[in-house]
Amino acid sequence: MEAGLARGLAAGEPQAFERFVEHFRSKIFHYSWLMCGRPDDAEEVAQETLLKVFQNLDQLRDPDRVRAWVFRIARNACLMQRRKSVFAPSHELSVDDLPPSSEIEDSADRPDEELRRAEVRAVLDLVIAELPPDYRSVVLLRDLEELSTEETAQILELSTDAVKTRLHRARAAMRPKLDCYLNNHCIDVQPIASPAPLSQSAWDDLRDAWRGAASRRG
């Protein structure tokens, strides 16, 4: 579906534009909310990401890889937003603050596959948000957005081995908390943040960026 939307955008199809925005905006918002920490920041990141997507649409060489391309742009936009946000923490945990992978039993199970029901998605978000940022970004891209290890490595500018190690350690750090919720309901469920409806001016800005890119291609 996503590849079809990307091809429709390149072909100038208005329906593809609207469906692309609706499909990817919520994904980018969710990723940015958990990485940036505040819904207001996530709103800005989502809008900035989509603007850059439409402005640089001619740089998408392979429509089948549009999700990885979009999240590469979102990751950079999120980093910029965090640098300028007054709410950015003065100190964050590092990857060394979690146990090494050698202390963790290997498992291919994805935490989100064990928690598919909608009412516990908020718990998963909460647990992910508590991870150090380096782990959080890997979990979001690999487990929630289901990008490949190679795509995740390219987006985060890491080696594939580093992605695998961080993902392994992040899943292991999450698992006790998820098990605690499943068995004892020991985590208070908080509402999942969602993006506010786009204003007409925001829609117009996105549409203008898309049409501008289309006119350059023409």
For each residue, the residues with C-beta under 8 A, 3 or more apart:
1: 4 5 23
2: 5 6 23 63 66 67
3: 6 7 63 64 66
4: 1 7 8 16 63
5: 1 2 8 9 16 19 20 23 66
6: 2 3 9 10 20 60 63 66
7: 3 4 10 11 16 63
8: 4 5 11 13 15 16 17 19 20
9: 5 6 12 13 16 17 20 54 57 210
10: 6 7 57 60 63 217
11: 7 8 16
12: 9 214
13: 8 9 16 17
14: 17 18
15: 8 18 19
16: 4 5 7 8 9 11 13 19 20
17: 8 9 13 14 20 21 206 207 210
18: 14 15 21 22
19: 5 8 15 16 22 23
20: 5 6 8 9 16 17 23 24
21: 17 18 24 25 50 198 203 206
22: 18 19 25 26
23: 1 2 5 19 20 26 27
24: 20 21 27 28 50 53 70
25: 21 22 28 29 46 50 195 198
26: 22 23 29 30 194 195
27: 23 24 30 31 70 145
28: 24 25 31 32 42 45 46 49 50 70 71 74
29: 25 26 32 33 39 42 43 45 46 193 194 195
30: 26 27 33 34 42 125 144 193
31: 27 28 34 35 71 74 78 140 141 144 145
32: 28 29 35 36 41 42 45 46 49 74 77 78 81
33: 29 30 36 37 38 39 41 42 193
34: 30 31 37 125 128 129 136 140
35: 31 32 75 78 82 133 136 137 140
36: 32 33 41 42 45 78 81 82 85
37: 33 34 41 87 88 89 129
38: 33 41 42 85 87
39: 29 33 42 43 193 195
40: 43 44
41: 32 33 36 37 38 44 45 81 82 85 87
42: 28 29 30 32 33 36 38 39 45 46 193 195
43: 29 39 40 46 47 195 196
44: 40 41 47 48 81
45: 28 29 32 36 41 42 48 49 74 77 78 81
46: 25 28 29 32 42 43 49 50 74 195
47: 43 44 50 51 202 205 206
48: 44 45 51 52 77 80 81
49: 28 32 45 46 52 53 70 73 74 77
50: 21 24 25 28 46 47 53 54 206 209
51: 47 48 54 55 205 206 209
52: 48 49 55 56 73 77
53: 24 49 50 56 57 69 70 73
54: 9 50 51 57 206 209 210 212 213
55: 51 52 209 212 213
56: 52 53 59 60 73 213
57: 9 10 53 54 60 210 213 214 217
58: 213 216 217
59: 56 69
60: 6 10 56 57 63 65 66 69
61:
62: 65 66
63: 2 3 4 6 7 10 60 66
64: 3
65: 60 62 68 69 151
66: 2 3 5 6 60 62 63 69 70
67: 2 70 71 145 147 151
68: 65 71 72 147 148 151 154 155
69: 53 59 60 65 66 72 73
70: 24 27 28 49 53 66 67 73 74
71: 28 31 67 68 74 75 141 145 147 155
72: 68 69 75 76 154 155
73: 49 52 53 56 69 70 76 77
74: 28 31 32 45 46 49 70 71 77 78
75: 35 71 72 78 79 137 155 156
76: 72 73 79 80
77: 32 45 48 49 52 73 74 80 81
78: 31 32 35 36 45 74 75 81 82
79: 75 76 82 83
80: 48 76 77 83 84
81: 32 36 41 44 45 48 77 78 84 85
82: 35 36 41 78 79 85 88
83: 79 80 88
84: 80 81
85: 36 38 41 81 82 88
86:
87: 37 38 41
88: 37 82 83 85
89: 37 92
90:
91:
92: 89 132 133
93: 97 98 131 132 133
94: 97 132 134
95: 98 132 134 135 166 169
96:
97: 93 94 132
98: 93 95 131 132 135 169 170 173
99: 103 104 169 172 173
100: 103 104 169
101: 104 165 168 169 172
102:
103: 99 100
104: 99 100 101 168 169 172
105: 172
106: 168
107: 171 172 175
108:
109: 113 114 171
110: 113 114 143 171
111: 114 115 124 127 143 171 174 175 178
112: 115 116 124 143 144
113: 109 110 116
114: 109 110 111 178 182
115: 111 112 120 121 123 124 178 182
116: 112 113
117: 120 121
118: 121
119: 122 189
120: 115 117 123 124 181 182 189
121: 115 117 118 124 125 192
122: 119 125 126 189 190 191 192
123: 115 120 126 127 178 181 187 189
124: 111 112 115 120 121 127 128 178
125: 30 34 121 122 128 129 192
126: 122 123 129 130 187 189 190
127: 111 123 124 130 131 174 177 178 187
128: 34 124 125 131 136 139 140 144 174
129: 34 37 125 126 136
130: 126 127 177
131: 93 98 127 128 135 136 139 170 173 174
132: 92 93 94 95 97 98 135 136
133: 35 92 93 136 137
134: 94 95 137 138 166
135: 95 98 131 132 138 139 166 167 169 170 173
136: 34 35 128 129 131 132 133 139 140 170
137: 35 75 133 134 140 141 156
138: 134 135 141 142 152 156 163 166 167 170
139: 128 131 135 136 142 143 144 167 170 171 174
140: 31 34 35 128 136 137 143 144 145
141: 31 71 137 138 144 145 147 151 152 155 156
142: 138 139 145 146 147 149 152 163 167
143: 110 111 112 139 140 146 167 171
144: 30 31 112 128 139 140 141
145: 27 31 67 71 140 141 142
146: 142 143
147: 67 68 71 141 142 151 152 155
148: 68 151 152
149: 142 152 153 160 163 164 167
150: 153 154 160
151: 65 67 68 141 147 148 154 155
152: 138 141 142 147 148 149 155 156 158 163
153: 149 150 156 157 158 159 160 162 163
154: 68 72 150 151 157
155: 68 71 72 75 141 147 151 152
156: 75 137 138 141 152 153 163
157: 153 154
158: 152 153 162 163 166
159: 153 162 163
160: 149 150 153 163 164
161: 164 165
162: 153 158 159 165 166
163: 138 142 149 152 153 156 158 159 160 166 167
164: 149 160 161 167 168
165: 101 161 162 168 169
166: 95 134 135 138 158 162 163 169 170
167: 135 138 139 142 143 149 163 164 170 171
168: 101 104 106 164 165 171 172
169: 95 98 99 100 101 104 135 165 166 172 173
170: 98 131 135 136 138 139 166 167 173 174
171: 107 109 110 111 139 143 167 168 174 175
172: 99 101 104 105 107 168 169 175
173: 98 99 131 135 169 170 176 177
174: 111 127 128 131 139 170 171 177 178
175: 107 111 171 172 178 179
176: 173 179 180
177: 127 130 173 174 180 181 187
178: 111 114 115 123 124 127 174 175 181 182
179: 175 176 182 183
180: 176 177 183 184 186 187
181: 120 123 177 178 184 185 186 187
182: 114 115 120 178 179
183: 179 180
184: 180 181
185: 181
186: 180 181
187: 123 126 127 177 180 181
188:
189: 119 120 122 123 126
190: 122 126
191: 122
192: 121 122 125
193: 29 30 33 39 42
194: 26 29
195: 25 26 29 39 42 43 46 198
196: 43
197:
198: 21 25 195 202 203 206
199: 202 203
200: 203 204
201: 204 205
202: 47 198 199 205 206
203: 21 198 199 200 206 207
204: 200 201 207 208
205: 47 51 201 202 208 209
206: 17 21 47 50 51 54 198 202 203 209 210
207: 17 203 204 210 211
208: 204 205 211 212
209: 50 51 54 55 205 206 212 213
210: 9 17 54 57 206 207 213 214
211: 207 208 214 215
212: 54 55 208 209 215 216
213: 54 55 56 57 58 209 210 216 217
214: 12 57 210 211 217 218
215: 211 212 218
216: 58 212 213
217: 10 57 58 213 214
218: 214 215
